[in-house]
Amino acid sequence: MAKRITQTPPVLELPAEMLTIDQAATRIGMSDRYVRRAIAERRIAAHHFGRSVRIDPADLAAFVHESRVEPMTAETVWRGLRSVA
């Protein structure tokens, strides 16, 4: 008879804190409406517990870093102007 090998599932650690929508909005300096819209558009990952919504601070930081727009350089300005003509 062959022995059955069972693997224990990995233990997932919970974040130290979870932010409410108001706390997340305050942290990034935006309105709670903006944060709710970003969650609805799935641009910010969120956890839904019944009617409560919580955001992992790491997910909020990832959203902020993904929203970064690099400044224009002289080369990119001229390249953009050539495509217009």
C-alpha positions in Angstrom: 0.0 0.0 0.0 1.4 3.4 -1.0 1.8 6.0 1.6 -0.1 9.2 1.0 2.0 12.3 1.2 0.1 15.3 2.3 1.4 18.8 2.1 0.4 21.4 4.5 -0.7 24.7 2.9 1.6 27.6 3.4 0.7 29.9 6.3 -0.2 33.3 4.9 0.6 36.2 7.2 -1.9 39.1 7.5 -0.7 42.6 7.1 0.0 44.5 10.4 -2.7 47.0 9.5 -5.5 47.4 7.1 -6.6 50.9 6.0 -10.2 52.1 5.7 -11.1 54.1 2.6 -10.9 57.4 4.6 -7.4 56.5 6.0 -6.2 55.5 2.5 -7.5 58.8 1.0 -5.8 60.8 3.7 -2.6 59.0 3.3 -2.4 59.8 -0.5 -4.0 63.2 -0.1 -7.0 62.5 -2.3 -10.8 62.3 -1.6 -12.5 59.2 -0.5 -14.6 59.4 -3.7 -11.4 59.1 -5.7 -10.2 56.0 -3.7 -13.7 54.4 -4.1 -13.6 55.0 -7.8 -10.1 53.5 -8.1 -11.2 50.4 -6.2 -14.3 50.1 -8.4 -12.1 50.4 -11.5 -9.8 47.8 -10.0 -6.8 50.1 -10.0 -6.3 49.6 -6.3 -6.5 46.1 -4.8 -8.9 46.0 -1.9 -10.3 43.4 0.5 -14.1 43.2 1.0 -15.4 42.0 4.3 -19.2 42.1 3.9 -19.9 45.8 3.3 -16.5 46.9 4.8 -13.6 47.6 2.5 -10.0 47.5 3.6 -6.8 48.3 1.8 -3.4 46.8 2.4 -0.9 49.6 2.7 1.4 47.7 0.4 -1.3 47.7 -2.3 -1.8 51.4 -1.8 1.9 52.1 -2.2 2.0 49.9 -5.4 -0.9 52.0 -6.8 1.0 55.2 -6.0 4.2 53.9 -7.7 2.4 52.7 -10.8 0.8 56.1 -11.2 4.2 57.8 -11.6 4.7 59.8 -14.8 8.3 60.4 -15.8 9.2 64.1 -16.6 9.7 65.1 -20.2 13.2 65.6 -21.6 14.3 67.7 -24.6 14.6 64.5 -26.6 11.0 63.3 -25.9 9.6 66.8 -26.7 11.2 66.9 -30.1 10.3 63.3 -30.9 6.6 64.1 -30.0 6.7 67.2 -32.2 7.9 65.2 -35.2 4.9 62.9 -35.1 2.5 65.9 -35.2 3.8 67.3 -38.5 
